[in-house]
Amino acid sequence: MNDTRPLRHIRATVLTQAWAGAFTTRLLADMGAEVIQVESLNRIDPWRGGYPPRLSGTYPDSDPGKRPFDRNAAYNSVNTGKKAITLDLNDSEAMDAFLELVSVSDIVAENFSGRVLPNLGLEYPVLRSVNPSVILLRMPAYGVSGPYANYMGNGGTIEPMSGITSLLGYEGGPPMNSGVMHTDPFAGLMGMAGLMIALHHRARTGRGQEIDLSQQETSISLIPDHIMAYTMSGQSPQRRGNHSDHMAPHNNYRCKGDDSWVAIAVRSEDEWVRFCEVIERPGLSSDPRFHDLLARQANIAQLDDIVSEWTRDKSAYNIADLLQRASIPSAPVLKAAQLLHNPQLKTRGFFQTLEREDTGPLPYAGPAWRLSRTPGRLGGPPPGLGQHSEGVLRKLLGIPQAVIDDLVHRVITGDTPPTD
């Protein structure tokens, strides 16, 4: 297959792990970059699930198998198309090999806390000394400066620290995390955007640069309206469940079936009139309780009861179809298993099947954008731990086989971690 992906001439040597950083570098791989992911056998990516396995329910057929660190869905979902090598960077020979990789790479990326790269002696001036045009992406939870720079974090702690958790929850109830740590993939997308800008800058000037991306700060950019409202009024926004300041009705409503729901959002008075016609209650549009947005919000509990009464004996898909035909935003609330069979995603070929010997063929989420001239695609199945170590060390860096064998013997590289 002729590879037309736009980053096919780019190589990235990365220390990214878990979700945010690994997602950034998976996006690089989707667009054709050669991504060499470096792990230590003594500190494998936590999304591999540990060894012995500490995660459950995330392996094919719920079976960790003999190499659970190669079978975990969390790791495999964000590492497609990459090469995986192992190097213990506390060893001088391993560090020399890593710097050799940097010298022939365009990008280095990591998402540890701010102290890790300095502790390893791998700050940007060191990387530039072996590759003057290299681009370094750093993605600590709180950035590389400030009093929190050395704090560890992930989506579960970034959501509260960015203010998002304070907005999630029901009126009168406690703050809640989203449950899916969505700030991780959002930071991953922002990391990819930063790298694209840096690559464009380097193509024009020949100069690399260091990118300092704070996952907290990227997440705050998800709620700018609430930040601005506070700066103008001095009042903190309150939790309102699924309700909106600008739309009513605006909620998820129970439908026919087991735990089935539909999302409905009425954005304007014209839509409200049409909505009342669709549910065969045209008189509601002139009811004093609901005649405009402020009135509907003041009587939101009664309005939600009326809408729920209409939705409860109907299919979520049928409701969404009825409302969409009336140009009113609505969609079924889909479970993860339903996404695989969603006709929209199937028609667009979003899920792509990849096969590995130890997992068999499985569907993976593909790139979320379509480029007509340089389309992205999944470059291959996720790698096993250390799967490409020997190939990269011997073929790319020219390290003699005897030296590699000695590194394996000393657990500096290899493909199996020591048992915890």
N, C-alpha and C positions, 0 to 999 in steps of 0.2 A: 504494500500500500504506500502510495506517495504521500509523505507527511507534509501537509501544508500549514501545520499549526504555527502561529506567529513566533513562539519562543523556542523553536526547535534548535537554535544555535546557542542557547543559553544553558550554562551549567550552574547549579546551586548546591553548595555544601552546607547542610543545615543541621542544627542541633534541636530542632523543634520537637515538642512532645504534646501529648494530650490532645486538646481540641483546637484552640485558637491558632497557635503557631503551625500545627500540623495541617490545618485547613488552608492556611495561607499557602503553604508549600505544596499541598495537593493541587491547588488552583494553578500554581506554576506548572506542575506536571501535566495537568489537563490541557494547558496551552502549549505543550511540547517541550518544556525545559527538561533537561536531565537533572533530576533531584537526587542527590546522594545524602541519605539521612544517617547520621552518626549517633549511635547509642553506646553505652557502656554495659558490659555484661553484668556488672555489679549494680547497675542502676538503669534497668530497661524502662522503656516508656511505660508510665503507669496505666495507660489505656490498653496495654497488652494483658492486664489482669493479674499480674504477679505470677510468681512461680515458687511453691505451689499456687494454684489459682485462688485469688481472693474474691473474684467476681463470680456471680452465678446468673444463669439465664441468658447469657450473651454469647453462647457458643452454638454452632450448628447442632441441631437436635439436642441441645442442652448438655452436650458431651464435651468436656474440655480436651479430651484426647491425650496423647502422649506429649504433644507440644502445644499446651494451651495458649502460650504466648504468641503462637502463630494463628490461632483460631478465633480470637476474640473479636466480636462484631464492632466494638467501639474503636479499636485500633484500625481494623481493616477498612472501616467506612471512610476514613480520612487519609489513607496512605496509598491509595491506588496509584499505579504508574511510577512509583519511586524505586530507587535502589537502596538497600539497607546494608550498612556495614557496622561493625563494632570496633571501637577503640577506647581504651581506658586512658583518658587524657592526663591522668596523673603520672603516666609513664613517659619518660623522655622520648623514647623511640616512637611511641604512638603520637606524641605531640608533634614530632618532626613530620610524621606522615600526614597529620592533619594540616599542618602549615603548607606542605607540598600540595595538598588538595586545594587549599585556599589560593595558592599561586596560579592554579589553572582553572579557577572558578570566576564567575561573574558576580555571584551573590553568596553571602553568608547570612544565615538567619537563626535566631534563637528566641525562646520565650521563657527563660528562667527569671528568677528575681534579679534585681539589679546588681547584687554582689557576686553572682556566679562567674560571669565573664572576667571581671577584674581578678577574682581569685585564681582563675585559670591562667592569667597572664595573656588574655586574648582581646584586650581592648583594641579599638579601631586603629590607633597608630601602629600597633604590632601587625595587624592584618595588612595595613597599607604598606608596611615595610617589605612584605613579600609579594604584594599585588597592589600597585598604586591606584588602580582604577576600580578596585573591588567595592561593592555596595554591601553595607552591613545593616540588616534590619534587626532591631532589638524590640522585644514585645513584653517587657515586664508588666505585671498587673498594674503598677502605679508609675511607670516610667523609670528612667535611670537617675533621676535627681529628686530631691525633696525628702522629707522625713520618713516617707513610706517606701522609699525606693527599694529597700531590702526585704520588704514584706512579701511573702508568697501570696498567691491568690488564684482563683479561677472564677468561672461564671457564677458559682454559688456564693462567692463573697463579693464579686464585682457588682452584682445586682444591688445588694444593699448599699455598698459604698458609692454607687453612682446615683442613688436616689430613686432608682426604679422600684425597688421593693416597697418603698413607702407609699407608692401609688397603686400597688397591686393588692387586691383584697376587697372585701365587701364593706359597705357603709356600717360603721360601728364595730367592725371586726379588726383583727390584728393585721399587720403587714404580712405579705406573703411573697416568697420567691416564685418565679414562673414555673419552676419544676423542670425546665429543659435547659437552663443556663444559656439562653439565647444570646447573651452578650459575647460568648465565646466565638460563635461563627460570625457575628457582626464585626468583632475585632479582626477575625481572619480576613474578611472582605476588605476592611480598611488597610490591613497589612499588604494585601495584594495590590491595592490601589497605590499605596506608597511606593512599592517596588516598581510599578509601571511608570510612575512619574520619575523615579530615580533613573530607570533605564533610558527613558526618553531624554533626560538631562545629560546622561553620559554619552548618548549617541550624538548629541549636539556639541558637547564640550570636551569629551574624553575623560571627564572627572567623575569618580565615584563619590559616595557620601554615606554618612551614618544617619539612619532613620531611628528616632527615639519615639516609639509608639506606646502610649499609656492606654491599657485596656480600660481603665476607669474613665479616662477622658473621652475615648471613642464612644463609650456607653452613655455618657452624659449627653452626647449629641443626639441620642434617641428621644430625649424629652426636652428640647429647647423651649417649647411653648410653656411648659410648666416653670422652667427656670425664669423665663422672661416675665411670666405672670407674677411670680413672687417678687422679682426686683421692682415691679411697678406698683404692687399693692401691699407688699409686706405680709401677705397671708399665704400660708402653705396650702397647696392643693390637697383635697381630702380623697380618701378611697371611695370609689363609687361602683365597684364591681365592673360590669361590662357597659355601664351607662356612659353617655357622652355629654359634654357641655354644648355640643353643636347639633346633635341629632336625637330624634325620639320618634318612634321606638328605636332602640339600639341595644340589642341583647342577643343572647343565645336562648332559643326556646325549645322546649321538649317536644319531640315528635313521636310518631308511631314506631314501635320497635324498641329493642333493648338498648338503653342508654343512647338514644338517637336524638340529635339536636340540629337545629338550623340557625344560622346567623342572619339577622335582618337589620338593615340600617336605612332609615328614612331621613334623607338629607335636606329636604325642602318642603314648603307648603304644597307645591304641585305634586310632589311624590306622596305626601300624606293623603291628599285627595284621591290619588290613584290607588294607594294602598287600601283605603277604606272601601273602594269599589271592588278590588280584588277579593277582599275577605267578605264581601256582600254585606257590609255595614256602612253604606254611604252616609247615613245620618251622623256618624261619629265625627266627620270632618267639620260639622257645624256645632257639635256638642260643646258648650262653654268650658267643659273640663279639658278639652283637647283641641280647641280651635286654632291655637298657634303653639310655637315651640315652648315658650315659657309656661303656658298652661299645661302642656303635655308633661313637661318636666316636673311641675308642681304636683301632678297626679300620676307620677310614673308607675307606682305600684298597681293602681287600678288599670292603667294602660297595659302593663305587662300581663295582668290576669286575662284581659280581653284577647290579647294576641295569643297567649298560651292556650286559651280555650279553642282558638281556631286551628292551631298547629298540632295539638296533641293527638289527633286521630288521622294525621296525614303523613305521607312519606316526606322526609327531608328533601330528597331530590325533586319530588313533585312540587313542593312549596317553592324551592329555589327556581324551578323552571317557570312557574306561574308569575312570580315576582320579577324575574329577569325579563320576561316578555313584556312586562309593564314598565321596564327600565328602572326597576328598584333593586339596589344591590342586595343580594342574598346568596348564600351558599351553604351546603350541608357541612356540618362539623365532622371531618373525617378522622377515623382512627388510623394508626400507622399501617395496619394490614390492609385497609381499604385503599390506601394510596397506590399500592401495586396494581390494582385493578381499575383505577380511575380512568375513564375513557379519554379525558383531556391529556393526561400524562402519557397514556399508551399511544395515542395518535402522534404525539410529538416525539416519541422515542426517548423520553427523559431517563428512564431506567435502562441501564445497559448490563447485560449478563457477562460476568467474568468468571473464569473457572480456575481453581487451584486444585492440585492433587489431593490435598488433605481436607478440602471443604466441599469440593464439587462445584457445579455452576450455581451462582447466586446473583440476584439483581443488586446493582449498585446505583446510587443517585449520580447522574451525569452532570455536566456543566449546565448552569442555569441561564446561559445566554447563547444566542445563535449569531455567529459571524459568517456572512455569506462567502467571503473570500478566504478566510483563514479559520475554519471551524475548529472548535475544541472538541476533545473526546477523551475518555478514560484511556490512559496509555497502556494499561495492563493490570493484572491483579495486584493486590497488596503484597509486599515482600515478606518472606519469613525472616526471623531474627538472624542477622548476619549473613543473609543469603548471598550477598554480593561482595562480601569482605575480600575473599581471595582474588576475585576477578579485578576489583578496583585496585587493591594493593599491588598485585603482580602486573596486571596489564596496563593500568593507567599510570601508576607511580613507579613501576619497574623495580619493586622490592623483591629480592631473591626469595625463592621458595623456602630455603633453609631458614631465613629470618622470619618469614611468616609462620613456619612451623614452630619456631621458638616462641613467638608471640602467642600462638594458640596454647602452647604448653603452659605458659605463664598466665593464662586467662586474660591477656591483654586484648585479644580478638578471638573470634570463634562464633559459634551459632547456638550455644546452649548456656544459659546462665547457671551459676552455682545455686544450689538449693538454699532458700532463705533459712 
